Amino acid sequence: MVDGALISLKAETIFEITAYKFESDPATDVSTLQLIEGGFRTISGSIGAQNRDA
């Protein structure tokens, strides 16, 4: 992801990026992801580090 996050999906996973906005402004950055089926791992990037509510 452009904020430096990494997402690794298992085989046959259904995963949706519902909303994603990164402009280096913690007040407006947002990341909303949905795991529908399967499994994934993530290492959060700047969005998660700067604003956990985002």
N, CA, C and O atoms as CSV, one atom per row, in Angstrom:
chain,resi,resn,atom,element,x,y,z
A,1,MET,N,N,0.847,-1.167,0.000
A,1,MET,CA,C,0.000,0.000,0.000
A,1,MET,C,C,0.898,1.238,0.000
A,1,MET,O,O,2.064,1.152,0.385
A,2,VAL,N,N,0.380,2.364,-0.419
A,2,VAL,CA,C,1.202,3.573,-0.529
A,2,VAL,C,C,1.642,4.129,0.821
A,2,VAL,O,O,2.576,4.929,0.875
A,3,ASP,N,N,0.987,3.720,1.921
A,3,ASP,CA,C,1.410,4.183,3.251
A,3,ASP,C,C,2.445,3.259,3.871
A,3,ASP,O,O,2.856,3.465,5.013
A,4,GLY,N,N,2.872,2.236,3.124
A,4,GLY,CA,C,3.886,1.314,3.607
A,4,GLY,C,C,3.327,0.042,4.221
A,4,GLY,O,O,4.096,-0.823,4.639
A,5,ALA,N,N,2.001,-0.094,4.287
A,5,ALA,CA,C,1.386,-1.307,4.830
A,5,ALA,C,C,1.616,-2.482,3.882
A,5,ALA,O,O,1.704,-2.306,2.667
A,6,LEU,N,N,1.710,-3.665,4.447
A,6,LEU,CA,C,1.830,-4.901,3.672
A,6,LEU,C,C,0.645,-5.787,4.007
A,6,LEU,O,O,0.272,-5.919,5.172
A,7,ILE,N,N,0.051,-6.398,2.984
A,7,ILE,CA,C,-1.065,-7.320,3.178
A,7,ILE,C,C,-0.734,-8.597,2.425
A,7,ILE,O,O,-0.421,-8.567,1.235
A,8,SER,N,N,-0.807,-9.719,3.128
A,8,SER,CA,C,-0.540,-11.021,2.533
A,8,SER,C,C,-1.816,-11.857,2.633
A,8,SER,O,O,-2.331,-12.076,3.729
A,9,LEU,N,N,-2.326,-12.326,1.486
A,9,LEU,CA,C,-3.568,-13.091,1.453
A,9,LEU,C,C,-3.287,-14.577,1.265
A,9,LEU,O,O,-2.415,-14.956,0.484
A,10,LYS,N,N,-4.024,-15.409,1.978
A,10,LYS,CA,C,-3.949,-16.852,1.763
A,10,LYS,C,C,-4.691,-17.203,0.480
A,10,LYS,O,O,-5.493,-16.410,-0.014
A,11,ALA,N,N,-4.429,-18.375,-0.050
A,11,ALA,CA,C,-5.101,-18.846,-1.264
A,11,ALA,C,C,-6.615,-18.869,-1.060
A,11,ALA,O,O,-7.103,-19.168,0.029
A,12,GLU,N,N,-7.331,-18.553,-2.105
A,12,GLU,CA,C,-8.797,-18.582,-2.136
A,12,GLU,C,C,-9.441,-17.619,-1.135
A,12,GLU,O,O,-10.530,-17.884,-0.627
A,13,THR,N,N,-8.777,-16.521,-0.861
A,13,THR,CA,C,-9.296,-15.502,0.048
A,13,THR,C,C,-10.105,-14.476,-0.734
A,13,THR,O,O,-9.746,-14.100,-1.850
A,14,ILE,N,N,-11.195,-14.033,-0.135
A,14,ILE,CA,C,-11.985,-12.938,-0.695
A,14,ILE,C,C,-11.812,-11.760,0.258
A,14,ILE,O,O,-12.177,-11.839,1.431
A,15,PHE,N,N,-11.257,-10.677,-0.255
A,15,PHE,CA,C,-10.835,-9.541,0.548
A,15,PHE,C,C,-11.236,-8.262,-0.177
A,15,PHE,O,O,-11.053,-8.152,-1.389
A,16,GLU,N,N,-11.779,-7.305,0.553
A,16,GLU,CA,C,-12.248,-6.072,-0.074
A,16,GLU,C,C,-11.606,-4.851,0.602
A,16,GLU,O,O,-11.578,-4.747,1.828
A,17,ILE,N,N,-11.104,-3.949,-0.210
A,17,ILE,CA,C,-10.655,-2.651,0.286
A,17,ILE,C,C,-11.845,-1.711,0.108
A,17,ILE,O,O,-12.133,-1.260,-1.001
A,18,THR,N,N,-12.526,-1.424,1.206
A,18,THR,CA,C,-13.750,-0.631,1.174
A,18,THR,C,C,-13.447,0.852,1.019
A,18,THR,O,O,-14.110,1.541,0.243
A,19,ALA,N,N,-12.459,1.346,1.744
A,19,ALA,CA,C,-12.058,2.755,1.651
A,19,ALA,C,C,-10.570,2.850,1.940
A,19,ALA,O,O,-10.057,2.188,2.842
A,20,TYR,N,N,-9.881,3.682,1.165
A,20,TYR,CA,C,-8.453,3.872,1.381
A,20,TYR,C,C,-8.061,5.259,0.896
A,20,TYR,O,O,-8.218,5.582,-0.281
A,21,LYS,N,N,-7.555,6.071,1.802
A,21,LYS,CA,C,-7.087,7.415,1.447
A,21,LYS,C,C,-5.869,7.722,2.307
A,21,LYS,O,O,-5.934,7.662,3.534
A,22,PHE,N,N,-4.765,8.050,1.658
A,22,PHE,CA,C,-3.537,8.383,2.380
A,22,PHE,C,C,-2.901,9.602,1.753
A,22,PHE,O,O,-2.451,9.564,0.608
A,23,GLU,N,N,-2.865,10.692,2.514
A,23,GLU,CA,C,-2.247,11.932,2.052
A,23,GLU,C,C,-1.342,12.514,3.129
A,23,GLU,O,O,-1.097,13.721,3.144
A,24,SER,N,N,-0.845,11.675,4.026
A,24,SER,CA,C,0.047,12.082,5.127
A,24,SER,C,C,-0.596,13.049,6.114
A,24,SER,O,O,0.111,13.764,6.823
A,25,ASP,N,N,-1.917,13.081,6.171
A,25,ASP,CA,C,-2.637,13.917,7.135
A,25,ASP,C,C,-3.454,12.991,8.028
A,25,ASP,O,O,-4.509,12.514,7.609
A,26,PRO,N,N,-2.992,12.726,9.249
A,26,PRO,CA,C,-3.684,11.787,10.129
A,26,PRO,C,C,-5.158,12.103,10.347
A,26,PRO,O,O,-5.940,11.199,10.640
A,27,ALA,N,N,-5.551,13.358,10.211
A,27,ALA,CA,C,-6.955,13.737,10.431
A,27,ALA,C,C,-7.867,13.249,9.313
A,27,ALA,O,O,-9.058,13.043,9.549
A,28,THR,N,N,-7.346,13.057,8.100
A,28,THR,CA,C,-8.202,12.662,6.978
A,28,THR,C,C,-7.853,11.302,6.383
A,28,THR,O,O,-8.599,10.799,5.543
A,29,ASP,N,N,-6.748,10.695,6.790
A,29,ASP,CA,C,-6.378,9.370,6.265
A,29,ASP,C,C,-7.362,8.315,6.752
A,29,ASP,O,O,-7.836,8.370,7.886
A,30,VAL,N,N,-7.662,7.354,5.884
A,30,VAL,CA,C,-8.588,6.285,6.253
A,30,VAL,C,C,-8.201,4.982,5.550
A,30,VAL,O,O,-7.741,4.985,4.408
A,31,SER,N,N,-8.398,3.884,6.255
A,31,SER,CA,C,-8.171,2.558,5.694
A,31,SER,C,C,-9.235,1.625,6.262
A,31,SER,O,O,-9.237,1.329,7.457
A,32,THR,N,N,-10.143,1.162,5.398
A,32,THR,CA,C,-11.198,0.245,5.810
A,32,THR,C,C,-11.116,-1.001,4.938
A,32,THR,O,O,-11.307,-0.930,3.724
A,33,LEU,N,N,-10.833,-2.139,5.558
A,33,LEU,CA,C,-10.639,-3.401,4.858
A,33,LEU,C,C,-11.641,-4.418,5.377
A,33,LEU,O,O,-12.010,-4.389,6.551
A,34,GLN,N,N,-12.082,-5.322,4.502
A,34,GLN,CA,C,-13.046,-6.328,4.919
A,34,GLN,C,C,-12.598,-7.711,4.449
A,34,GLN,O,O,-12.387,-7.938,3.258
A,35,LEU,N,N,-12.459,-8.622,5.400
A,35,LEU,CA,C,-12.163,-10.015,5.080
A,35,LEU,C,C,-13.497,-10.740,4.952
A,35,LEU,O,O,-14.231,-10.871,5.931
A,36,ILE,N,N,-13.810,-11.206,3.763
A,36,ILE,CA,C,-15.077,-11.881,3.513
A,36,ILE,C,C,-14.925,-13.383,3.726
A,36,ILE,O,O,-15.794,-14.030,4.311
A,37,GLU,N,N,-13.818,-13.922,3.247
A,37,GLU,CA,C,-13.570,-15.355,3.407
A,37,GLU,C,C,-12.076,-15.611,3.274
A,37,GLU,O,O,-11.410,-14.992,2.444
A,38,GLY,N,N,-11.550,-16.516,4.085
A,38,GLY,CA,C,-10.153,-16.886,3.974
A,38,GLY,C,C,-9.316,-16.324,5.102
A,38,GLY,O,O,-9.775,-16.221,6.239
A,39,GLY,N,N,-8.089,-15.961,4.780
A,39,GLY,CA,C,-7.191,-15.459,5.810
A,39,GLY,C,C,-6.179,-14.483,5.250
A,39,GLY,O,O,-5.848,-14.521,4.065
A,40,PHE,N,N,-5.695,-13.615,6.108
A,40,PHE,CA,C,-4.680,-12.656,5.698
A,40,PHE,C,C,-3.837,-12.231,6.887
A,40,PHE,O,O,-4.221,-12.425,8.040
A,41,ARG,N,N,-2.697,-11.654,6.592
A,41,ARG,CA,C,-1.832,-11.031,7.586
A,41,ARG,C,C,-1.537,-9.627,7.093
A,41,ARG,O,O,-1.472,-9.383,5.888
A,42,THR,N,N,-1.361,-8.717,8.019
A,42,THR,CA,C,-1.033,-7.359,7.628
A,42,THR,C,C,-0.014,-6.759,8.586
A,42,THR,O,O,-0.010,-7.049,9.782
A,43,ILE,N,N,0.826,-5.937,8.045
A,43,ILE,CA,C,1.716,-5.089,8.836
A,43,ILE,C,C,1.268,-3.673,8.525
A,43,ILE,O,O,1.384,-3.217,7.388
A,44,SER,N,N,0.756,-2.973,9.531
A,44,SER,CA,C,0.182,-1.661,9.255
A,44,SER,C,C,1.254,-0.662,8.878
A,44,SER,O,O,2.408,-0.753,9.297
A,45,GLY,N,N,0.827,0.297,8.071
A,45,GLY,CA,C,1.726,1.346,7.614
A,45,GLY,C,C,1.483,2.631,8.383
A,45,GLY,O,O,1.105,2.603,9.554
A,46,SER,N,N,1.698,3.739,7.730
A,46,SER,CA,C,1.591,5.049,8.368
A,46,SER,C,C,0.193,5.348,8.887
A,46,SER,O,O,0.051,5.975,9.937
A,47,ILE,N,N,-0.842,4.915,8.175
A,47,ILE,CA,C,-2.207,5.193,8.623
A,47,ILE,C,C,-2.434,4.584,10.000
A,47,ILE,O,O,-2.935,5.266,10.894
A,48,GLY,N,N,-2.087,3.343,10.186
A,48,GLY,CA,C,-2.269,2.677,11.467
A,48,GLY,C,C,-1.375,3.236,12.568
A,48,GLY,O,O,-1.760,3.247,13.738
A,49,ALA,N,N,-0.196,3.693,12.202
A,49,ALA,CA,C,0.736,4.225,13.192
A,49,ALA,C,C,0.359,5.632,13.637
A,49,ALA,O,O,0.568,5.993,14.795
A,50,GLN,N,N,-0.195,6.427,12.728
A,50,GLN,CA,C,-0.501,7.823,13.037
A,50,GLN,C,C,-1.879,8.005,13.674
A,50,GLN,O,O,-2.049,8.841,14.562
A,51,ASN,N,N,-2.856,7.226,13.223
A,51,ASN,CA,C,-4.232,7.433,13.670
A,51,ASN,C,C,-4.941,6.090,13.756
A,51,ASN,O,O,-5.496,5.624,12.761
A,52,ARG,N,N,-4.933,5.475,14.901
A,52,ARG,CA,C,-5.522,4.141,15.040
A,52,ARG,C,C,-7.011,4.122,14.710
A,52,ARG,O,O,-7.512,3.098,14.246
A,53,ASP,N,N,-7.727,5.205,14.931
A,53,ASP,CA,C,-9.157,5.258,14.598
A,53,ASP,C,C,-9.405,5.208,13.099
A,53,ASP,O,O,-10.489,4.819,12.665
A,54,ALA,N,N,-8.415,5.596,12.304
A,54,ALA,CA,C,-8.572,5.591,10.847
A,54,ALA,C,C,-8.450,4.168,10.319
A,54,ALA,O,O,-8.553,3.946,9.113
